[in-house]
């Protein structure tokens, strides 16, 4: 009887799939509406080293297949914090957490109207060693990874927005 029930459930789920409204985000590859919308995003300048890293990562992801006339402008504000939270017996910090947060707004380049206003965040743990050089190198490496992670999050949300806008 359980085998028959499992078979009935499988058939029911298979019958429901055609009614599903899911579709591939990048259905037509580089020629699709989502890809062309992402190519049309101009990333505004972001201050500081972390801003330079984020802007480069965003441009790498958005403009893979060439440039087009910007229809959108992306403004990003960053908040970068390093917090010590592991304390040894000698009151020295043994562990840090680096948190990088971004508030980003997608603006219509023609009107300046806000189309999307969201935040993204990522954090990384850093071991603090006896070598100051090693700690600074670990903090820098963490920043580079966090910038890549934030760029991935932002582009994924922009692509989702572009896909929904194209479907309307």
Buried (B, 14 or more C-beta within 10 A) or exposed (E): EEEEEEEEEEEEEEEEEEEEEEEEBBEEEEEBBBBBBBBBBBBEEBEEEBBEBBBBBBBEBBBEEEEBEBBBBBBBEBEBEBEEEBEEEEEEBBBBBBBBBBBBBBBEBEEEEEBBEBEBBBBBEBEBEEEEEEBEEBBEEBBBBBBBBBBBBBBEBBBEBBBEEBEE
